[in-house]
Amino acid sequence: MKKSYILFSTLIIVVIFSFVAKNILETNALKSRVVNEKLHFIQAKSHLIFLENYLLSMSQSELDNFSSLQIDDNDFLLTIKKYDDTTKKYFLVVSSSKFKVRVTKTIYL
């Protein structure tokens, strides 16, 4: 009877530790993914600032002839689209291909 009790208690301890280890590993994997998404979001915001500075650095004649621009990076797709000529409204989009990160901004010039 004593051997079976020890065997049973050992089995219960192993099962409990395996569930705890599984939960710890899942939490670490989730934290790693969240950190990667935060880094991609920060990088996307940086690309958006670059697009805005690029658009603001263009001369008026270049802006009049400008319709759209698309830059395809390894990880990001950067896009500038002009809505119409009368309002000088531009739509900036930076989206990530690896993660579901998308940052947009509208600029009136």
C-alpha positions in Angstrom: 0.0 0.0 0.0 2.9 2.3 0.8 4.5 1.8 -2.6 1.3 2.6 -4.5 0.8 5.8 -2.5 4.3 6.9 -3.3 3.9 6.1 -6.9 0.5 7.9 -7.1 1.9 11.0 -5.4 4.9 11.0 -7.7 2.6 10.8 -10.7 0.4 13.7 -9.4 3.5 15.8 -8.8 4.8 15.1 -12.3 1.4 16.1 -13.8 1.2 19.3 -11.8 4.8 20.3 -12.8 4.1 19.5 -16.5 1.0 21.8 -16.5 3.0 24.6 -14.8 5.9 24.2 -17.2 3.5 24.3 -20.2 1.8 27.5 -18.9 5.2 29.1 -18.4 6.4 28.3 -21.9 3.2 29.5 -23.5 3.4 32.8 -21.5 7.0 33.3 -22.6 6.2 32.6 -26.3 3.3 35.1 -26.1 5.5 37.8 -24.5 8.1 37.3 -27.2 5.4 37.8 -29.9 4.1 40.9 -28.2 7.6 42.4 -28.0 8.1 41.7 -31.7 4.8 43.4 -32.6 5.8 46.4 -30.5 9.1 46.7 -32.3 7.4 46.4 -35.7 4.9 49.1 -34.6 7.7 51.4 -33.6 9.5 50.8 -36.9 6.3 51.4 -38.8 5.8 54.8 -37.0 9.4 55.6 -37.9 8.7 54.8 -41.6 5.5 57.0 -41.4 7.6 59.9 -40.2 10.0 59.4 -43.1 7.1 59.4 -45.6 5.8 62.6 -44.0 9.2 64.3 -44.2 9.6 63.1 -47.8 6.3 64.6 -48.8 6.9 67.9 -47.0 10.4 68.2 -48.6 8.9 68.1 -52.2 8.5 71.4 -54.1 5.1 72.7 -55.2 5.6 71.7 -58.8 6.6 68.1 -57.8 3.5 67.9 -55.6 1.3 69.0 -58.5 2.6 66.2 -60.7 2.7 63.6 -57.9 -0.1 61.0 -57.8 1.2 58.0 -55.7 4.4 56.4 -54.4 4.9 52.8 -53.3 8.0 51.4 -51.6 8.2 47.7 -51.1 10.7 46.8 -48.3 11.4 43.3 -47.1 9.2 43.8 -44.0 7.1 46.9 -44.8 5.0 48.3 -47.6 5.2 52.1 -47.6 2.5 54.0 -49.7 1.6 57.6 -50.4 -1.6 58.3 -52.3 -3.0 61.6 -53.4 -6.8 62.0 -52.9 -7.5 64.8 -55.3 -5.9 68.0 -56.7 -8.2 70.6 -55.1 -7.7 69.8 -51.4 -4.1 68.6 -51.6 -4.9 65.7 -49.3 -2.4 62.8 -49.1 -2.9 59.4 -47.4 0.2 57.8 -45.9 0.1 54.0 -45.2 2.8 51.8 -43.7 1.9 48.1 -43.3 3.9 45.1 -42.2 4.0 41.9 -44.1 5.1 39.7 -41.2 2.8 41.0 -38.5 -0.6 42.6 -38.6 0.8 46.1 -38.1 -0.6 49.0 -40.1 -0.1 52.7 -39.4 -1.9 55.5 -41.4 -1.9 59.2 -41.5 -3.7 61.9 -43.6 -1.8 65.1 -44.5 -3.3 68.3 -45.9 -0.8 70.5 -47.8 
